[in-house]
Amino acid sequence: MKIRCHSILGILLGVAVQVTAETVTLSATHDATLFEQDQGTLADGSGQYLFVGRTGGPATRRALLTFDVTTHIPADATITSVTLTLNLSRTISTARTAPQTVERLGRGILRRWRPGRQGHHGGNW
């Protein structure tokens, strides 16, 4: 009986899979601001800042961010949580801690894109 228990324990230990938890910190590889307008063709891919939310009028600004996870995270990895940290530099709201909605556009929803070189002051996209 003791031999059999030791054999089973040895087999279980022999097939144990090593699992490690790691934290990966990524910076965005691409970023751009989309400016809402009638033609839908104005964006800023070279500016220093991202603009998001409503302006003083009815227009909305949206930001796109891309992160290259494929070179930093193995394909068979399980991601258990993600934290996105942004710095708010200016707001028209008095509530600097107002909650914002972050939407994730999954793979296949958008074509591959890269930011353009033109700023928001000129050029149609």
C-alpha positions in Angstrom: 0.0 0.0 0.0 2.8 2.5 0.9 4.6 1.7 -2.4 1.5 2.3 -4.4 0.8 5.7 -2.7 4.4 6.8 -3.3 4.2 5.7 -6.9 1.0 7.7 -7.5 2.5 10.7 -5.7 5.6 10.5 -7.8 3.6 10.3 -11.0 1.5 13.4 -10.0 4.6 15.4 -9.1 6.2 14.3 -12.4 3.4 15.7 -14.5 2.9 19.0 -12.6 2.9 22.0 -14.8 4.8 25.0 -13.7 2.6 28.1 -13.6 4.0 31.6 -13.0 2.3 34.9 -12.7 4.0 37.9 -14.3 3.2 41.5 -14.7 3.8 43.1 -18.1 3.8 46.9 -18.5 3.1 48.1 -22.1 3.1 51.5 -23.6 0.9 52.3 -26.6 2.6 51.6 -30.0 0.2 53.9 -31.9 -2.2 56.6 -30.8 -4.5 59.0 -32.6 -7.4 61.3 -31.9 -10.6 61.2 -34.1 -12.4 64.5 -34.3 -16.2 64.3 -34.9 -17.3 66.4 -37.9 -19.7 66.2 -40.8 -17.2 64.6 -43.2 -15.7 62.3 -40.6 -12.3 62.8 -42.0 -10.4 64.8 -39.5 -7.8 63.1 -37.1 -4.6 63.9 -35.3 -1.9 61.3 -35.4 1.1 63.4 -34.7 0.0 65.6 -31.8 1.5 65.5 -28.4 -1.9 64.8 -26.6 -5.0 62.7 -27.0 -8.4 64.3 -26.9 -11.4 62.5 -25.6 -15.0 63.4 -24.6 -17.3 66.2 -25.6 -16.2 69.6 -26.6 -18.1 72.8 -25.6 -20.5 72.0 -28.4 -22.0 68.8 -29.6 -18.9 67.3 -31.1 -17.1 64.3 -29.6 -13.4 63.5 -29.6 -12.3 59.8 -29.5 -8.8 58.4 -29.0 -7.5 55.2 -30.5 -4.6 53.3 -28.8 -2.8 50.2 -30.0 -0.7 47.9 -27.8 1.6 45.3 -29.2 0.8 42.4 -26.9 1.9 39.7 -29.3 5.6 40.4 -28.8 5.3 40.6 -25.0 2.8 38.0 -24.0 2.9 34.3 -25.1 0.0 33.1 -27.3 -1.0 30.5 -24.7 -1.0 32.9 -21.8 -4.1 33.6 -19.7 -4.7 37.3 -19.0 -6.5 37.7 -15.7 -6.7 41.5 -15.5 -5.7 44.6 -17.3 -5.3 48.1 -16.0 -5.2 51.2 -18.2 -3.6 54.3 -16.7 -4.0 57.7 -18.4 -2.9 61.1 -17.2 -5.6 63.8 -17.3 -3.9 67.1 -18.1 -6.9 69.4 -18.8 -10.7 69.2 -18.6 -13.6 71.5 -19.0 -15.3 69.7 -16.2 -14.9 70.7 -12.5 -15.1 67.0 -11.5 -11.6 65.8 -12.4 -12.5 62.3 -11.2 -15.6 61.9 -13.3 -15.9 58.4 -14.6 -15.1 57.8 -18.3 -16.1 54.9 -20.5 -13.4 52.9 -22.1 -14.4 50.7 -25.0 -12.4 47.8 -26.4 -12.5 47.2 -30.1 -11.6 43.6 -30.6 -9.4 42.0 -33.2 -11.0 42.0 -36.6 -13.2 45.0 -35.9 -10.7 47.5 -37.2 -8.3 47.2 -40.0 -4.7 47.6 -39.1 -3.9 51.3 -38.8 -1.1 53.6 -38.0 -1.2 57.3 -37.0 -0.7 59.8 -39.7 1.9 62.6 -39.6 -0.4 65.5 -39.8 -1.7 67.4 -36.8 -5.3 68.5 -36.2 -4.9 71.9 -37.8 -5.0 70.7 -41.4 -5.6 68.0 -43.9 -8.4 65.6 -44.4 -7.8 61.9 -43.7 
